[in-house]
Structure formats: structure tokens, C-alpha cells
Amino acid sequence: MENWFVDALLVTLSIGIVAFVNKIFAKRKYDQRFAAIILYGIMFILAIGYGLSFGVVGVELVPFLSIVLFGVLVYFYSIIMMTALRYLPTSVYFVNVRLISSFILLFIGIVFFGDSVSIDRWIGFFVGVMAMVLLLEKDSSMKNVNYRKGIWILILGAVVLVFSHVLYKSFASITDIIPTFLLITFLSAFLSAIIFGHKQIKINKQYFKEIFVINLGLAVLYFYYFVMLFKVYAVGSLGISYKIQSYSPFVPIVLAAIVYKEKISFKKKIALVLVAISLWFFM
């Protein structure tokens, strides 16, 4: 089993747990902009510690601006996601945004990064698509919402995801830049959160302690995700590595069944089996 594959599974598990933790925020109806200020503030502090431990190197202007842009995209994707979920069911959003971006990134990886995709991995890719499609379920509680608006926001989210992962892949081969990349990224994300959410600080300051406690664990997992993503993209195919990450919605499904005793439907059980088959073809 290749190291990049194991790393991709760990990345998927970590971002899946992050998604599950976000469910707590959704249930408690915290303001996302205020929560983002705290989250990216903690991650910036983690990046400072990481940089002091492994060393920060200088970067030229164009790479620096590219990393700053990446940090802005990281912040905006979290806001886009929460906005889209007002208009679309959770499964519809996460499945479609991952399906759309998976196909685009597979194409980009082949054309621009010279990724080779074997027959086995093509089979695994399309088996994975079948698994994701099985997660699509109607939500009768969202009959009167503006689906068309939600779809346009979803497409915007897919574009942001594609652009941000291409940027990440372009830096992945330069391993000594990781501490610098993370430091600039989370400073950029934190400043973006302050600029666009500073008005929420006074309104929501009474929730600071509880949001901080939850975000502390969330930030560690999210930071781990970004560090591991460097290792995955350094040696793994962009399209296939990202496809494995697209299975992250299954993590909160399983955790919700364990923690909240939520039932897993027959369709979702079949989908989980297909994911296992798909991963076997990727090995």
C-alpha cells in the first residue's frame, strides 16, 4: 500500500471529523463569521508554533501573493458552504460540490500536472461516484427554499475548491516551504475573518468561551489536515487524491450513528460498501 494512499485516508478522516464538529456549530446556531475569527486565530497561533519548530523560509512576491490568495479562499469557502446550506439539504450540497470538483480536478491533474490514471483507478473513481450519488436524498423540510440560488452558490463553492486545491498542488513539491505556506495562509484567513466579521465580535462575545473550546480541537484537526495534504499532493495524483477526500461526508454519517444514534439507511449502507470497493481499486 502506497504512503500517499494512507496519508489521503488520514486527510479524509480528519476533514470528515471537522465536518462532524461543524454539526455542533450548526445545532447551536453560532454565527459563522464570529466562529471563523476564533478558528483562524487559533490556527494562526498553531502556524507560528509550527514555523518556530521547523523553520520559516523567505518567498518571492508572486508565490507570496498566491499563498495570501489561498488563505482568502480558505476563509471564503467556509462562508460559501454555510450560505449554501441555507438553501440546499446537507447531502445535496456536499455530494454535488465534491462530485463537480472531483471531475474537474481529475481533468486538471491529467492535463496540467501529468498525472497518470490506470484502469483500476478509473474504475475506483466511477464506483466512488456511484457511492456519492446514493447519498442524494430529498429533504421535505426544505420545500419553500430557493434551490436555484443554492445551486449557484454550490457552483461557486466548487470553483473555489478547485482553484484552492490547484494552488495547494502547485506548492506541494516544495517541502521546505510548508511552515511558511501555513503561516501566510492562516494569517491571511484570520485577517479576512476580521475584515468581514469584526462587527460580530461585540454581538457574539458572550459565546466566546464555548466557541473557543470547540474550535481548539477543531483547529488542531484542521491544521493536521493542511499539513498532511502537502504530503498527499507531493507524490499522489491530484484527481485520485482529491477523490478519496470526497468520501469525507461518510465520516460524519458514521459518527452521527455512533454519537447521536442516527440510523444509516439501506442506500447509505450500500454507498459505504461502494466506497470500500472504490478505495480497494485506488490502492
C-alpha positions, 0 to 999 in steps of 0.5 A: 500500500502506497504512503500517499494512499494512507496519508489521503485516508488520514486527510479524509478522516480528519476533514470528515471529523471537522465536518462532524464538529461543524454539526455542533456549530450548526445545532447551536446556531453560532454565527459563522463569521464570529466562529471563523475569527476564533478558528483562524486565530487559533490556527494562526497561533498553531502556524507560528508554533509550527514555523518556530519548530521547523523553520520559516523560509523567505518567498518571492512576491508572486508565490507570496501573493498566491499563498495570501490568495489561498488563505482568502479562499480558505476563509471564503469557502467556509462562508460559501458552504454555510450560505449554501446550506441555507438553501440546499439539504446537507447531502445535496450540497456536499455530494454535488460540490465534491462530485463537480470538483472531483471531475474537474480536478481529475481533468486538471491533474491529467492535463496540467500536472501529468498525472497518470490514471490506470484502469483500476483507478478509473474504475475506483473513481466511477464506483466512488461516484456511484457511492456519492450519488446514493447519498442524494436524498430529498429533504421535505423540510426544505420545500419553500427554499430557493434551490436555484440560488443554492445551486449557484452558490454550490457552483461557486463553492466548487470553483473555489475548491478547485482553484484552492486545491490547484494552488495547494498542488502547485506548492506541494513539491516544495517541502521546505516551504510548508511552515511558511505556506501555513503561516501566510495562509492562516494569517491571511484567513484570520485577517479576512475573518476580521475584515468581514466579521469584526462587527460580530465580535461585540454581538457574539462575545458572550459565546466566546468561551464555548466557541473557543473550546470547540474550535481548539480541537477543531483547529488542531484537526484542521491544521493536521489536515493542511499539513498532511495534504502537502504530503498527499499532493507531493507524490499522489495524483491530484484527481485520485487524491482529491477523490478519496477526500470526497468520501469525507461526508461518510465520516460524519454519517458514521459518527452521527450513528455512533454519537447521536444514534442516527440510523444509516439507511439501506442506500447509505449502507450500500454507498459505504460498501461502494466506497470500500470497493472504490478505495480497494481499486485506488490502492 
